[in-house]
């Protein structure tokens, strides 16, 4: 599960809200808040489930907050629910509620927490910074994936052989940000250059001009003397987007 899944959930939620959210309002927001809360929770759950696909090892928990009790909303024949631009679909977020048909147009926000419980890699014991992770240091456990923007590691094999960038507590869920970046090659080493375009790729050989650190741009010189910049992807391998 990657960040784009959360963005997919946003789109699905917006679609569901736009098509399904119709409610009657009176002068006191408390009279319809229970109905709104039920709609928000149901639609958020459906959106998250749809984005996750047919996984059976995930549990979605939606917790809706309450509107400000001081609000007094004018009557409304049709209410629309929406996620504000840039708002997270998971974790601590909020849903906008606005009146589309009524004597007075209004807009309010309902706080919402969406938890995504799924298996993730966790530390068996407290571990120091710099330790090289082995299978004996790691275990699988349930974790709320929505607690951070970055997705947790979902397989122990993903982390074995990697170094921790910071100390972690026993039972802590591990993410890529907790690991030191790998250096795939050094300056002066021969590298495989993979030029990647839409629907095709081409491979050649070159010499690294800078160290190839994971996630950072590196430079290489091709056999014909050109200098190219790309992203190191594996041992002595760099990808050049076209």
Secondary structure, DSSP 8 states (H G I E B T S, - for coil): --HHHHHHHHHHHHHHHHHH----B-SSTHHHHHHHHHHHHHHHHHHHHHHH-S-SSEEEEEEE----TT-----BSEEEEE--TT--SSEEEEEEEEEEESSS--EEEEEEEEEEEEEEEEESS-B-TT-B--GGGEEEEEEEGGGSSS-B---GGGTTT-BBSS-B-TT-B-BGGGB---EEE-TT-EEEEEEEETTEEEEEEEEESS-EETTSEEEEEETTS-EEEEEEEETTEEEEE-
